[in-house]
Amino acid sequence: GQGVHSVYDPSNLDYNGPWEQFLVGPFFNAPPYTLDDVERIAIVGLAAGTSARQATAVFGEIPIDGYEIDPKIIEIGETYFGLDELDNLNVHAEDGRWGLAHSPHQYDIIAVDAYRPPYIPWHMTTVEFFEIAEAHLTQTGVLAINVGRLPNDRRLINGLATTIARIFPSVYVMDIPHTLNSIIYATKQPTSEAFLAVNYNNLYKSGDTHPLLLDAMNTTWENKQPGYETTTVFTDDLAPIEWITNDMILGFMLGGDVSSLQ
């Protein structure tokens, strides 16, 4: 009961989850970075389209390529989640890594939110995958990936951040409040946390920025982490994601902390 892939409310876009946090990534770039600088987005793990709806509300009807491996989920999104209302969304029913590798486009945001709870597909955690992502980002493009954690176990975050840092010069981690999720941001150019604060102030003062983005930027700033522990580098030859996840879960359950999920 802990895995929520998509949410739809026709009168509300702010769900206090991972979806809106993906939108923050580009604003780690050097200021002034504006809404108009975001011209195309890829979502790996589209599900029923929550992130795509939010991105369209914030950035306008820019092209979004959404990769979802399960065609039935796409059908559900169109029937119950307003997915068919997004004329700017190009839906691809295929594996996200394969789709991204064969995309002819460059993206300002690549959001990775592919899960079969509690597992991240291992082939989206490796140096080789992040090389594909980096090659499909614009010069100021940003990768943002949703990663699970436990209250006292950040092994997946540490391993993924360590791996991503082999490719990207700047890596940031924020913990989403009241969840077991974190977002790792990685920028193609060297950047700074201070840039996020300056861009926030500029967007706030402009008076025409969607409040969803401002709230998400504020949440990122307030919950950014001091860093990560340098640990394992995952590769296509060795990415023991299932083993690490299983060990985390067993340790959590045997440690008697399951009640904290309620």
RAZITA-V165533 format. One record per pair of residues at least 12 apart in sequence whose C-alpha atoms are under 10 Angstrom apart, sorted by the first residue. I is the first residue (numbers start at 1). J is the second residue. D is the distance in whole Angstrom. If there is no record, write none. Layout:
BEGIN
i & j & d
I & J & D
I & J & D
END
This chain:
BEGIN
i & j & d
1 & 117 & 10
1 & 261 & 10
2 & 117 & 8
2 & 118 & 9
2 & 179 & 9
2 & 180 & 9
2 & 261 & 8
2 & 262 & 9
3 & 115 & 9
3 & 116 & 9
3 & 117 & 6
3 & 118 & 8
4 & 17 & 9
4 & 117 & 9
5 & 18 & 10
5 & 19 & 9
5 & 45 & 9
5 & 46 & 9
5 & 47 & 6
5 & 48 & 8
5 & 49 & 9
5 & 50 & 8
5 & 113 & 9
5 & 114 & 9
5 & 115 & 8
5 & 116 & 9
5 & 117 & 9
6 & 19 & 8
6 & 46 & 9
6 & 47 & 6
6 & 48 & 6
6 & 49 & 7
6 & 50 & 5
6 & 51 & 8
6 & 77 & 9
6 & 81 & 8
7 & 19 & 9
7 & 47 & 10
7 & 48 & 8
7 & 49 & 8
7 & 50 & 6
7 & 51 & 9
7 & 77 & 10
7 & 80 & 10
7 & 81 & 7
8 & 48 & 9
8 & 49 & 9
8 & 50 & 7
8 & 53 & 9
8 & 77 & 9
8 & 80 & 8
8 & 81 & 5
8 & 82 & 8
8 & 83 & 10
9 & 50 & 10
9 & 81 & 8
9 & 82 & 9
10 & 81 & 9
10 & 82 & 8
12 & 54 & 10
12 & 212 & 10
13 & 50 & 8
13 & 51 & 9
13 & 53 & 8
13 & 54 & 6
13 & 57 & 9
13 & 211 & 10
13 & 212 & 7
14 & 50 & 10
14 & 54 & 8
14 & 211 & 9
14 & 212 & 6
14 & 213 & 9
14 & 215 & 9
14 & 216 & 9
15 & 50 & 9
15 & 212 & 10
16 & 176 & 8
16 & 177 & 8
16 & 178 & 9
16 & 179 & 9
16 & 215 & 10
16 & 216 & 9
16 & 219 & 9
17 & 176 & 7
17 & 177 & 8
17 & 178 & 9
17 & 179 & 8
17 & 181 & 8
17 & 182 & 10
17 & 216 & 10
18 & 51 & 9
18 & 113 & 9
18 & 145 & 9
18 & 146 & 7
18 & 147 & 10
18 & 175 & 9
18 & 176 & 7
18 & 177 & 10
18 & 179 & 9
18 & 181 & 7
18 & 182 & 8
18 & 183 & 7
18 & 216 & 9
19 & 49 & 10
19 & 50 & 7
19 & 51 & 5
19 & 52 & 9
19 & 53 & 10
19 & 54 & 8
19 & 55 & 9
19 & 111 & 9
19 & 113 & 9
19 & 146 & 9
19 & 183 & 10
19 & 216 & 10
20 & 50 & 9
20 & 51 & 6
20 & 52 & 10
20 & 53 & 10
20 & 54 & 7
20 & 55 & 8
20 & 58 & 10
20 & 212 & 7
20 & 213 & 7
20 & 215 & 9
20 & 216 & 6
20 & 217 & 9
20 & 219 & 10
21 & 51 & 9
21 & 111 & 10
21 & 144 & 9
21 & 145 & 10
21 & 146 & 9
21 & 174 & 9
21 & 176 & 8
21 & 182 & 9
21 & 183 & 7
21 & 185 & 10
21 & 212 & 9
21 & 213 & 8
21 & 215 & 9
21 & 216 & 5
21 & 217 & 7
21 & 218 & 10
21 & 219 & 8
21 & 220 & 7
22 & 43 & 9
22 & 51 & 8
22 & 54 & 10
22 & 55 & 9
22 & 109 & 8
22 & 110 & 9
22 & 111 & 6
22 & 112 & 9
22 & 113 & 9
22 & 142 & 10
22 & 143 & 9
22 & 144 & 6
22 & 145 & 8
22 & 146 & 8
22 & 183 & 8
22 & 184 & 9
22 & 185 & 8
22 & 213 & 10
22 & 216 & 9
22 & 217 & 10
22 & 220 & 10
23 & 38 & 10
23 & 41 & 10
23 & 51 & 8
23 & 52 & 10
23 & 54 & 8
23 & 55 & 7
23 & 58 & 8
23 & 59 & 9
23 & 109 & 8
23 & 110 & 10
23 & 111 & 9
23 & 142 & 10
23 & 144 & 9
23 & 212 & 9
23 & 213 & 7
23 & 214 & 10
23 & 216 & 8
23 & 217 & 8
24 & 109 & 9
24 & 142 & 9
24 & 144 & 9
24 & 185 & 9
24 & 196 & 9
24 & 200 & 10
24 & 213 & 7
24 & 214 & 9
24 & 215 & 10
24 & 216 & 7
24 & 217 & 6
24 & 218 & 9
24 & 219 & 10
24 & 220 & 8
24 & 221 & 10
25 & 108 & 9
25 & 109 & 7
25 & 110 & 9
25 & 111 & 9
25 & 141 & 9
25 & 142 & 6
25 & 143 & 7
25 & 144 & 6
25 & 145 & 10
25 & 172 & 9
25 & 183 & 10
25 & 184 & 9
25 & 185 & 6
25 & 186 & 8
25 & 187 & 8
25 & 196 & 9
25 & 217 & 9
25 & 220 & 9
26 & 38 & 8
26 & 108 & 7
26 & 109 & 7
26 & 140 & 7
26 & 141 & 7
26 & 142 & 6
26 & 143 & 9
26 & 144 & 9
26 & 185 & 9
26 & 186 & 9
26 & 187 & 8
26 & 188 & 10
26 & 196 & 9
26 & 199 & 10
27 & 140 & 10
27 & 141 & 10
27 & 142 & 9
27 & 187 & 10
27 & 191 & 10
27 & 192 & 10
27 & 193 & 9
27 & 195 & 7
27 & 196 & 5
27 & 197 & 9
27 & 198 & 9
27 & 199 & 6
27 & 200 & 8
27 & 203 & 10
27 & 217 & 8
28 & 140 & 9
28 & 142 & 9
28 & 170 & 9
28 & 172 & 9
28 & 185 & 9
28 & 186 & 9
28 & 187 & 8
28 & 189 & 10
28 & 190 & 9
28 & 191 & 6
28 & 192 & 6
28 & 193 & 6
28 & 194 & 8
28 & 195 & 5
28 & 196 & 5
28 & 197 & 8
28 & 198 & 9
28 & 199 & 8
28 & 200 & 10
28 & 217 & 10
29 & 140 & 7
29 & 141 & 9
29 & 142 & 9
29 & 187 & 8
29 & 188 & 9
29 & 189 & 8
29 & 190 & 8
29 & 191 & 6
29 & 192 & 7
29 & 193 & 9
29 & 194 & 10
29 & 195 & 6
29 & 196 & 7
29 & 199 & 8
30 & 140 & 9
30 & 189 & 9
30 & 190 & 9
30 & 191 & 7
30 & 192 & 8
30 & 193 & 10
30 & 194 & 9
30 & 195 & 6
30 & 196 & 8
30 & 198 & 9
30 & 199 & 8
31 & 194 & 10
31 & 195 & 6
31 & 196 & 8
31 & 197 & 9
31 & 198 & 7
31 & 199 & 6
31 & 200 & 9
31 & 202 & 9
32 & 195 & 9
32 & 196 & 10
32 & 198 & 8
32 & 199 & 6
32 & 200 & 10
32 & 202 & 7
32 & 203 & 9
33 & 140 & 10
33 & 195 & 9
33 & 196 & 9
33 & 198 & 9
33 & 199 & 6
33 & 200 & 9
33 & 202 & 9
33 & 203 & 9
34 & 59 & 10
34 & 199 & 8
34 & 200 & 10
34 & 202 & 9
34 & 203 & 8
34 & 209 & 10
35 & 58 & 8
35 & 59 & 6
35 & 60 & 9
35 & 203 & 9
35 & 209 & 8
35 & 210 & 10
36 & 59 & 7
36 & 60 & 9
36 & 62 & 10
37 & 59 & 9
37 & 108 & 8
37 & 140 & 9
37 & 141 & 10
38 & 59 & 7
38 & 60 & 10
38 & 62 & 8
38 & 63 & 10
38 & 107 & 8
38 & 108 & 6
38 & 109 & 8
38 & 138 & 10
38 & 140 & 9
38 & 141 & 9
39 & 59 & 8
39 & 60 & 9
39 & 61 & 9
39 & 62 & 6
39 & 63 & 7
39 & 64 & 9
39 & 106 & 9
39 & 107 & 7
39 & 108 & 7
39 & 109 & 9
39 & 138 & 10
40 & 59 & 10
40 & 61 & 10
40 & 62 & 6
40 & 63 & 5
40 & 64 & 6
40 & 65 & 8
40 & 105 & 8
40 & 106 & 7
40 & 107 & 5
40 & 108 & 6
40 & 109 & 7
40 & 110 & 9
40 & 137 & 10
40 & 138 & 9
40 & 141 & 10
41 & 55 & 8
41 & 56 & 10
41 & 62 & 8
41 & 63 & 7
41 & 64 & 5
41 & 65 & 6
41 & 66 & 8
41 & 89 & 10
41 & 105 & 9
41 & 106 & 8
41 & 107 & 5
41 & 108 & 6
41 & 109 & 5
41 & 110 & 6
41 & 111 & 8
41 & 137 & 9
41 & 141 & 10
41 & 142 & 10
42 & 63 & 9
42 & 64 & 6
42 & 65 & 5
42 & 66 & 6
42 & 67 & 8
42 & 89 & 10
42 & 90 & 9
42 & 96 & 10
42 & 100 & 8
42 & 103 & 10
42 & 105 & 9
42 & 106 & 9
42 & 107 & 6
42 & 108 & 8
42 & 109 & 6
42 & 110 & 5
42 & 111 & 6
42 & 112 & 8
42 & 133 & 10
42 & 136 & 10
42 & 137 & 10
42 & 143 & 10
43 & 64 & 7
43 & 65 & 6
43 & 66 & 5
43 & 67 & 6
43 & 68 & 9
43 & 91 & 10
43 & 96 & 8
43 & 100 & 9
43 & 109 & 8
43 & 110 & 6
43 & 111 & 5
43 & 112 & 6
43 & 113 & 7
43 & 114 & 9
43 & 144 & 10
43 & 145 & 10
44 & 65 & 8
44 & 66 & 6
44 & 67 & 5
44 & 68 & 7
44 & 69 & 9
44 & 92 & 10
44 & 94 & 10
44 & 95 & 8
44 & 96 & 5
44 & 97 & 8
44 & 99 & 9
44 & 100 & 8
44 & 110 & 7
44 & 111 & 6
44 & 112 & 5
44 & 113 & 6
44 & 114 & 6
44 & 115 & 10
44 & 124 & 10
44 & 145 & 9
45 & 66 & 7
45 & 67 & 6
45 & 68 & 5
45 & 69 & 8
45 & 70 & 10
45 & 94 & 10
45 & 95 & 9
45 & 96 & 7
45 & 97 & 10
45 & 111 & 8
45 & 112 & 6
45 & 113 & 5
45 & 114 & 4
45 & 115 & 7
46 & 65 & 9
46 & 66 & 5
46 & 67 & 6
46 & 68 & 5
46 & 69 & 9
46 & 70 & 10
46 & 73 & 9
46 & 74 & 8
46 & 77 & 10
46 & 91 & 8
46 & 92 & 9
46 & 93 & 10
46 & 96 & 9
46 & 111 & 9
46 & 112 & 9
46 & 113 & 7
46 & 114 & 8
47 & 66 & 9
47 & 67 & 8
47 & 68 & 6
47 & 69 & 9
47 & 70 & 8
47 & 71 & 10
47 & 72 & 10
47 & 73 & 6
47 & 74 & 7
47 & 75 & 10
47 & 76 & 9
47 & 77 & 7
47 & 81 & 10
47 & 83 & 10
47 & 113 & 9
47 & 114 & 8
47 & 115 & 10
48 & 66 & 10
48 & 68 & 9
48 & 72 & 10
48 & 73 & 6
48 & 74 & 6
48 & 75 & 8
48 & 76 & 7
48 & 77 & 4
48 & 78 & 7
48 & 79 & 9
48 & 80 & 8
48 & 81 & 6
48 & 82 & 8
48 & 83 & 7
49 & 66 & 8
49 & 68 & 10
49 & 73 & 10
49 & 74 & 8
49 & 77 & 7
49 & 78 & 9
49 & 81 & 7
49 & 82 & 8
49 & 83 & 6
49 & 84 & 9
49 & 86 & 9
49 & 89 & 9
49 & 91 & 10
50 & 77 & 9
50 & 81 & 8
50 & 82 & 9
50 & 83 & 8
51 & 66 & 10
51 & 111 & 9
51 & 113 & 10
52 & 64 & 7
52 & 65 & 9
52 & 66 & 8
52 & 83 & 8
52 & 86 & 8
52 & 88 & 9
52 & 89 & 7
53 & 81 & 10
53 & 82 & 8
53 & 83 & 8
53 & 85 & 9
53 & 86 & 7
53 & 88 & 10
53 & 89 & 9
54 & 210 & 10
54 & 212 & 8
54 & 213 & 9
55 & 212 & 10
55 & 213 & 9
56 & 86 & 8
56 & 87 & 10
56 & 88 & 8
56 & 89 & 9
57 & 210 & 8
57 & 212 & 9
57 & 213 & 9
58 & 209 & 8
58 & 210 & 6
58 & 211 & 9
58 & 212 & 7
58 & 213 & 7
58 & 214 & 10
59 & 209 & 9
59 & 210 & 9
59 & 213 & 9
60 & 88 & 9
61 & 86 & 8
61 & 87 & 8
61 & 88 & 6
61 & 89 & 8
62 & 87 & 10
62 & 88 & 6
62 & 89 & 8
63 & 86 & 10
63 & 87 & 9
63 & 88 & 5
63 & 89 & 6
63 & 90 & 7
63 & 107 & 10
64 & 86 & 9
64 & 87 & 10
64 & 88 & 6
64 & 89 & 5
64 & 90 & 6
64 & 91 & 8
64 & 107 & 9
64 & 109 & 10
64 & 110 & 10
65 & 88 & 9
65 & 89 & 6
65 & 90 & 5
65 & 91 & 6
65 & 92 & 7
65 & 99 & 10
65 & 100 & 9
65 & 103 & 9
65 & 105 & 9
65 & 107 & 9
65 & 110 & 10
66 & 89 & 7
66 & 90 & 6
66 & 91 & 5
66 & 92 & 6
66 & 93 & 8
66 & 94 & 10
66 & 96 & 8
66 & 99 & 9
66 & 100 & 10
66 & 110 & 10
66 & 111 & 10
67 & 90 & 9
67 & 91 & 6
67 & 92 & 5
67 & 93 & 6
67 & 94 & 6
67 & 95 & 7
67 & 96 & 5
67 & 97 & 9
67 & 98 & 9
67 & 99 & 7
67 & 100 & 8
67 & 112 & 10
67 & 114 & 9
68 & 91 & 7
68 & 92 & 6
68 & 93 & 5
68 & 94 & 6
68 & 95 & 7
68 & 96 & 7
68 & 99 & 10
68 & 114 & 8
69 & 92 & 8
69 & 93 & 5
69 & 94 & 4
69 & 95 & 5
69 & 96 & 7
69 & 99 & 10
69 & 114 & 9
70 & 92 & 10
70 & 93 & 6
70 & 94 & 7
70 & 95 & 9
71 & 91 & 10
71 & 92 & 9
71 & 93 & 6
71 & 94 & 8
72 & 93 & 9
73 & 93 & 9
74 & 91 & 8
74 & 92 & 9
74 & 93 & 8
95 & 114 & 10
96 & 112 & 9
96 & 113 & 10
96 & 114 & 8
96 & 123 & 10
96 & 124 & 8
97 & 112 & 10
97 & 121 & 10
97 & 123 & 8
97 & 124 & 7
97 & 129 & 7
97 & 130 & 10
97 & 132 & 8
97 & 133 & 9
98 & 129 & 10
98 & 132 & 10
100 & 129 & 9
100 & 132 & 7
100 & 133 & 7
100 & 135 & 10
100 & 136 & 8
101 & 129 & 9
101 & 131 & 10
101 & 132 & 6
101 & 133 & 8
101 & 135 & 9
101 & 136 & 8
102 & 132 & 9
102 & 136 & 10
103 & 136 & 8
104 & 136 & 8
105 & 135 & 10
105 & 136 & 7
105 & 137 & 8
105 & 138 & 9
106 & 133 & 9
106 & 134 & 9
106 & 135 & 8
106 & 136 & 5
106 & 137 & 5
106 & 138 & 5
106 & 139 & 9
106 & 141 & 8
107 & 133 & 9
107 & 134 & 10
107 & 135 & 10
107 & 136 & 6
107 & 137 & 5
107 & 138 & 6
107 & 139 & 9
107 & 140 & 9
107 & 141 & 6
107 & 142 & 8
107 & 143 & 9
108 & 136 & 9
108 & 137 & 6
108 & 138 & 6
108 & 139 & 8
108 & 140 & 7
108 & 141 & 4
108 & 142 & 6
108 & 143 & 8
108 & 187 & 10
108 & 188 & 10
109 & 133 & 10
109 & 136 & 10
109 & 137 & 7
109 & 138 & 9
109 & 140 & 9
109 & 141 & 6
109 & 142 & 5
109 & 143 & 6
109 & 144 & 7
109 & 187 & 10
110 & 133 & 7
110 & 134 & 9
110 & 136 & 8
110 & 137 & 7
110 & 141 & 8
110 & 142 & 6
110 & 143 & 5
110 & 144 & 6
110 & 145 & 8
110 & 185 & 10
110 & 186 & 10
111 & 133 & 10
111 & 142 & 9
111 & 143 & 6
111 & 144 & 5
111 & 145 & 6
111 & 146 & 8
111 & 183 & 10
111 & 185 & 9
112 & 124 & 8
112 & 133 & 10
112 & 143 & 8
112 & 144 & 6
112 & 145 & 5
112 & 146 & 6
112 & 147 & 9
112 & 183 & 10
112 & 184 & 10
113 & 144 & 9
113 & 145 & 6
113 & 146 & 5
113 & 147 & 8
113 & 183 & 10
114 & 145 & 9
114 & 146 & 8
114 & 147 & 10
115 & 146 & 9
115 & 147 & 9
115 & 148 & 10
117 & 148 & 9
118 & 147 & 10
118 & 148 & 8
118 & 149 & 10
118 & 242 & 9
118 & 245 & 7
118 & 246 & 9
118 & 249 & 9
119 & 147 & 10
119 & 148 & 9
119 & 241 & 7
119 & 242 & 7
119 & 243 & 10
119 & 244 & 10
119 & 245 & 7
119 & 246 & 9
120 & 146 & 9
120 & 147 & 8
120 & 148 & 9
120 & 156 & 10
120 & 241 & 7
120 & 242 & 8
120 & 245 & 9
121 & 239 & 10
121 & 241 & 8
121 & 242 & 9
122 & 234 & 9
122 & 235 & 9
122 & 236 & 8
122 & 238 & 9
122 & 239 & 6
122 & 240 & 7
122 & 241 & 6
122 & 242 & 8
123 & 234 & 9
123 & 235 & 8
123 & 236 & 7
123 & 237 & 10
123 & 238 & 10
123 & 239 & 8
123 & 241 & 9
124 & 145 & 10
124 & 160 & 10
124 & 234 & 10
124 & 235 & 10
124 & 236 & 9
124 & 239 & 10
125 & 145 & 10
125 & 156 & 10
125 & 159 & 9
125 & 160 & 6
125 & 161 & 10
125 & 163 & 8
125 & 164 & 8
125 & 233 & 9
125 & 234 & 7
125 & 235 & 8
125 & 236 & 9
125 & 239 & 7
125 & 240 & 10
125 & 241 & 8
126 & 159 & 10
126 & 160 & 8
126 & 163 & 7
126 & 164 & 8
126 & 233 & 8
126 & 234 & 5
126 & 235 & 4
126 & 236 & 6
126 & 237 & 9
126 & 238 & 8
126 & 239 & 7
127 & 160 & 9
127 & 162 & 10
127 & 163 & 6
127 & 164 & 7
127 & 165 & 9
127 & 166 & 7
127 & 167 & 7
127 & 233 & 7
127 & 234 & 6
127 & 235 & 5
127 & 236 & 7
127 & 239 & 10
128 & 163 & 10
128 & 164 & 10
128 & 167 & 9
128 & 234 & 9
128 & 235 & 7
128 & 236 & 7
128 & 237 & 10
129 & 164 & 9
129 & 234 & 10
129 & 235 & 9
129 & 236 & 8
130 & 143 & 9
130 & 163 & 8
130 & 164 & 6
130 & 165 & 10
130 & 166 & 9
130 & 167 & 7
130 & 168 & 9
130 & 235 & 10
131 & 164 & 9
131 & 166 & 9
131 & 167 & 7
131 & 168 & 9
133 & 167 & 10
133 & 188 & 10
134 & 164 & 10
134 & 167 & 7
134 & 168 & 8
134 & 186 & 9
134 & 187 & 9
134 & 188 & 7
135 & 188 & 9
137 & 187 & 9
137 & 188 & 7
138 & 188 & 8
138 & 189 & 10
139 & 187 & 9
139 & 188 & 6
139 & 189 & 7
140 & 187 & 7
140 & 188 & 6
140 & 189 & 6
140 & 190 & 9
140 & 191 & 10
141 & 186 & 9
141 & 187 & 6
141 & 188 & 6
141 & 189 & 8
142 & 168 & 9
142 & 170 & 10
142 & 171 & 10
142 & 185 & 7
142 & 186 & 6
142 & 187 & 5
142 & 188 & 6
142 & 189 & 9
143 & 164 & 9
143 & 168 & 9
143 & 171 & 9
143 & 183 & 10
143 & 184 & 8
143 & 185 & 6
143 & 186 & 5
143 & 187 & 6
143 & 188 & 8
144 & 171 & 10
144 & 172 & 9
144 & 173 & 10
144 & 183 & 6
144 & 184 & 6
144 & 185 & 5
144 & 186 & 6
144 & 187 & 9
145 & 160 & 9
145 & 161 & 10
145 & 173 & 10
145 & 182 & 8
145 & 183 & 6
145 & 184 & 5
145 & 185 & 7
145 & 186 & 9
146 & 174 & 10
146 & 175 & 10
146 & 176 & 10
146 & 181 & 7
146 & 182 & 6
146 & 183 & 5
146 & 184 & 7
146 & 185 & 9
147 & 160 & 8
147 & 161 & 10
147 & 173 & 10
147 & 175 & 9
147 & 180 & 9
147 & 181 & 6
147 & 182 & 5
147 & 183 & 6
147 & 184 & 7
148 & 175 & 10
148 & 179 & 9
148 & 180 & 6
148 & 181 & 5
148 & 182 & 6
148 & 183 & 9
148 & 245 & 9
149 & 175 & 9
149 & 179 & 9
149 & 180 & 5
149 & 181 & 6
149 & 182 & 7
149 & 245 & 9
149 & 248 & 8
149 & 249 & 10
150 & 179 & 9
150 & 180 & 6
150 & 181 & 8
150 & 248 & 7
150 & 249 & 8
150 & 251 & 10
150 & 252 & 7
150 & 257 & 10
150 & 261 & 10
151 & 179 & 10
151 & 180 & 7
151 & 252 & 9
151 & 257 & 9
151 & 260 & 9
151 & 261 & 10
152 & 248 & 10
152 & 252 & 9
153 & 248 & 7
153 & 249 & 10
153 & 251 & 9
153 & 252 & 9
154 & 182 & 10
154 & 228 & 9
154 & 229 & 9
154 & 248 & 9
155 & 228 & 10
155 & 229 & 9
155 & 230 & 10
155 & 231 & 8
155 & 232 & 9
155 & 241 & 10
155 & 244 & 8
155 & 245 & 9
155 & 248 & 8
156 & 231 & 10
156 & 232 & 9
156 & 241 & 8
156 & 244 & 7
156 & 245 & 8
156 & 248 & 9
157 & 173 & 8
157 & 181 & 10
157 & 182 & 8
157 & 183 & 9
157 & 184 & 8
157 & 228 & 8
157 & 229 & 9
157 & 230 & 10
157 & 231 & 10
158 & 173 & 10
158 & 184 & 10
158 & 227 & 9
158 & 228 & 5
158 & 229 & 5
158 & 230 & 6
158 & 231 & 6
158 & 232 & 8
158 & 233 & 9
159 & 228 & 9
159 & 229 & 8
159 & 230 & 7
159 & 231 & 6
159 & 232 & 5
159 & 233 & 6
159 & 234 & 7
159 & 239 & 10
159 & 241 & 9
159 & 244 & 10
160 & 184 & 8
160 & 228 & 10
160 & 230 & 9
160 & 231 & 9
160 & 232 & 8
160 & 233 & 7
160 & 234 & 7
160 & 241 & 10
161 & 173 & 8
161 & 184 & 7
161 & 185 & 9
161 & 186 & 9
161 & 227 & 9
161 & 228 & 7
161 & 229 & 8
161 & 230 & 8
161 & 231 & 9
161 & 232 & 9
161 & 233 & 9
162 & 228 & 8
162 & 229 & 8
162 & 230 & 5
162 & 231 & 6
162 & 232 & 7
162 & 233 & 6
162 & 234 & 9
163 & 230 & 9
163 & 231 & 9
163 & 232 & 7
163 & 233 & 5
163 & 234 & 6
163 & 235 & 8
164 & 184 & 9
164 & 185 & 9
164 & 186 & 7
164 & 233 & 8
164 & 234 & 9
165 & 186 & 8
165 & 187 & 10
165 & 230 & 9
165 & 233 & 9
166 & 233 & 8
167 & 186 & 9
167 & 187 & 10
167 & 188 & 8
168 & 185 & 10
168 & 186 & 6
168 & 187 & 6
168 & 188 & 6
168 & 189 & 8
168 & 190 & 8
169 & 186 & 8
169 & 187 & 7
169 & 188 & 7
169 & 189 & 6
169 & 190 & 5
169 & 191 & 8
170 & 185 & 8
170 & 186 & 6
170 & 187 & 6
170 & 188 & 8
170 & 189 & 7
170 & 190 & 5
170 & 191 & 6
170 & 192 & 8
170 & 193 & 10
171 & 184 & 7
171 & 185 & 6
171 & 186 & 4
171 & 187 & 7
171 & 188 & 10
171 & 190 & 9
171 & 191 & 9
171 & 192 & 9
171 & 193 & 10
171 & 227 & 8
171 & 228 & 9
172 & 184 & 6
172 & 185 & 5
172 & 186 & 6
172 & 187 & 9
172 & 191 & 10
172 & 192 & 9
172 & 193 & 8
172 & 220 & 10
172 & 224 & 7
172 & 225 & 8
172 & 226 & 8
172 & 227 & 7
172 & 228 & 9
173 & 185 & 6
173 & 186 & 9
173 & 220 & 9
173 & 223 & 9
173 & 224 & 6
173 & 225 & 6
173 & 226 & 8
173 & 227 & 7
173 & 228 & 8
174 & 219 & 9
174 & 220 & 6
174 & 221 & 8
174 & 222 & 9
174 & 223 & 5
174 & 224 & 4
174 & 225 & 5
174 & 226 & 9
174 & 227 & 9
175 & 219 & 9
175 & 220 & 8
175 & 222 & 9
175 & 223 & 6
175 & 224 & 6
175 & 225 & 7
176 & 216 & 10
176 & 219 & 8
176 & 220 & 8
176 & 222 & 10
176 & 223 & 7
176 & 224 & 9
177 & 219 & 8
177 & 220 & 10
177 & 222 & 10
177 & 223 & 7
178 & 261 & 9
179 & 261 & 9
180 & 261 & 9
182 & 220 & 10
182 & 223 & 10
182 & 224 & 9
182 & 225 & 10
183 & 220 & 9
183 & 224 & 9
184 & 224 & 10
193 & 221 & 8
193 & 224 & 9
194 & 221 & 10
196 & 217 & 8
196 & 218 & 9
196 & 220 & 9
196 & 221 & 8
197 & 217 & 9
197 & 218 & 9
197 & 221 & 8
199 & 217 & 9
200 & 213 & 9
200 & 214 & 7
200 & 215 & 10
200 & 217 & 7
200 & 218 & 8
200 & 221 & 10
201 & 214 & 9
END
